[in-house]
Amino acid sequence: MFGFTALELARIQFGFTISFHIVFPAITIGLASYLMVLEACWLKTRRDLYRDLYHFWLKIFAVNFGMGVVSGLVMAYQFGTNWSYFSAFAGGITGPLLAYEVLTAFFLEAGFLGVMLFGWNRVGPALHFVATAMVALGTLISATWILASNSWMQTPQGYEIIGGRVVPVDWLAVIFNPSFPYRLAHMSVAAFLATALMVAGSAAWLLLKGKDNPAIRTMLSMAMWMLLLVAPLQAVIGDLHGLNTLQHQPAKIAAMEGHWENKAGAGVPLILFGMPDMEAEETRYAIEIPRLGSLILTHSLDGTYPGLKEFPKADRPNALVVFWSFRLMVGLGLLMILLGLAGAWLRWRGRLATSRPFLHCAMWMGPAGILAILAGWFTTEIGRQPWVVYNVMRTADAVSPHGATELGITLALFVVVYFAVFGTGIAYLLRLIRKGPLVSEGQHVEVGGPGQVRTPARPLSAARKSDRDDAGQDKE
């Protein structure tokens, strides 16, 4: 259909659905930890603004969590419908890892989520904080099992192939495979960065609209502290991850860097920009910095690593896509570091919440963390091709025996349904954010205000039509 093979359509369909899904768990991880910090601050200081911020972001967390669960169910079904040969071959490892996630993380989250969402006035403050902390812990445990499974597919070990199927022989080796620590750290920090940028962007938008109050200023301040501390840390983790990838997946590194031939002792340049050509086996219009590629990836000016020509054509990933997705991720990461430094300078000058150019930059950088996660995922997964389990099983051997017509129809249906369902959900999240937190600190609040007995904890009750205050202001 449309010139695509069944394999290509299956890959596009899986890429489309997981691109939607990966965003929601990432924000869930970051928001759960942010809510835990907010509640801890409220318990320590008893300042109402922390409680108000908790209730504001709790509604957003609940809707985001729900969309993550729904989109995740589709992913699980696709392993059976579109990738049945992979499930039959590697299910002995990936199946138990996903089951461990359900038995530990999902049950932990489900057990405490109700207390977190509806128990503010029904349980004691300490118990409610424990519930929030357990949900935050559950999101990180969930990420651990999912990334253990994905990392094993990238750097498999601890298995044998018996009767045409993968059989685990050492579960510790399976879970703690060579790339697992780097991927877990990289993804967890990316989730915190994406959440910090979303919080900062929301606060900046509200401040630009004239909704200036202590709660919104605290949102911005906390987010910028997180960005200042974590964005440089992510650069360090990314460097360590790159060294690990060079050791275990050198073809991916060659595609990321756009190198086709590297001569020993000559030093490898860093290609800033260019257009990798898979047919001509060269990177056209390359803008290079001599020897910097060697310094970054080998920590030596004379170091070298394999170019793409050292791998058979059938084993090379799509260099054009991987090259540019990697640069998008790195470019956004550098902008995050600059935004954090700018925020620190403005904080020192006492203008963090009043500098309109900075607020505009923070607002436009709001989605940058999500875009960086998607770009990083494209780099990781497309860079692994043509293997579904690296150097063990090819993607072409993993796909179910469906025709291109069936896959094309289901892909079209996925696109329509996803944009309708999740587009509506995202629009609702933006509507919640646009309202901003209700502030009770230093004000007289009637019964039913933030944190009071009659405050509805139902997320879908948070944006009633009668609450469209500032609608005219929003249109300015």
Helices and strands as residue ranges (DSSP letters): H 6-45, H 48-81, H 84-101, I 102-106, H 107-118, H 125-154, E 159-162, E 165-168, H 171-175, H 180-208, H 214-248, H 250-257, E 270-277, E 282-289, H 292-298, G 308-310, G 313-315, H 319-349, H 356-364, H 368-384, E 387-389, E 393-394, G 395-397, H 404-435, G 459-461, G 465-467, H 471-474
